[in-house]
């Protein structure tokens, strides 16, 4: 599943960031790295852009960028927020 397919309010863990060169580097620099918990906050009417929450901040990315980020959905009950940040 990719980030653009994730339902609003459902948490997921980033498993892979696809793309090449500058775009992939930019996504990684914004904190979109594997094993990071992410949640879709809201989307624009045509689903572009997408507002996401990760690492205690909110980020807005384009639909085409969200399609490059592979995620695995998780249950909120299974998340452990007591561990140290990455």
C-alpha positions in Angstrom: 0.0 0.0 0.0 1.2 3.5 -0.7 0.7 6.6 1.4 -1.9 8.0 -0.9 -4.1 4.9 -0.3 -4.1 5.3 3.5 -7.4 6.3 5.0 -7.6 9.6 7.0 -6.8 9.0 10.6 -5.3 5.5 10.3 -1.7 5.2 11.4 0.9 3.4 9.3 4.6 2.7 9.3 6.7 3.7 6.3 8.3 0.6 4.9 10.0 2.0 1.8 10.6 5.3 0.0 10.8 4.9 -3.8 11.9 7.4 -6.4 15.3 8.5 -7.7 17.8 11.3 -7.2 16.8 14.6 -5.8 13.1 13.8 -5.2 13.9 10.7 -3.1 16.6 12.7 -1.2 14.0 15.5 -0.5 11.5 13.0 0.9 14.0 11.5 3.2 15.2 14.9 4.3 11.6 15.8 5.2 11.6 12.9 7.7 9.8 10.4 5.5 12.1 7.5 6.3 11.4 3.8 6.8 10.1 2.8 10.3 8.5 6.2 10.8 4.9 6.3 12.0 2.8 8.5 9.7 -0.9 9.4 9.6 -3.0 11.1 6.9 -4.6 14.2 8.5 -6.7 15.4 5.5 -6.7 15.7 1.8 -7.7 18.4 -0.7 -11.0 17.8 -2.6 -9.2 16.1 -5.5 -6.9 14.3 -3.1 -3.9 16.5 -4.0 -2.2 17.7 -1.9 -2.2 15.4 1.2 -1.6 16.6 4.7 0.2 14.1 6.9 1.4 13.9 10.5 4.7 12.4 11.4 7.5 12.9 14.0 5.4 15.5 16.0 4.8 17.8 13.0 2.5 18.2 10.0 3.7 18.1 6.4 1.9 18.6 3.1 3.0 16.6 0.1 1.8 16.2 -3.4 -0.2 13.1 -4.5 2.6 12.0 -6.8 5.1 12.1 -3.8 2.7 10.1 -1.6 2.5 7.5 -4.3 6.2 6.9 -3.9 6.0 6.1 -0.2 5.1 2.5 0.8 3.4 2.0 4.1 2.0 -0.8 6.3 -1.1 0.0 8.2 -1.0 -0.6 12.0 -3.5 -0.4 14.8 -3.3 2.6 17.2 -3.5 0.2 20.1 -0.3 -1.6 18.9 1.7 1.6 18.8 4.2 2.3 21.6 4.9 6.0 22.1 7.1 5.5 25.1 10.2 4.6 23.1 12.8 7.3 22.3 12.5 9.1 19.0 14.5 7.9 16.1 
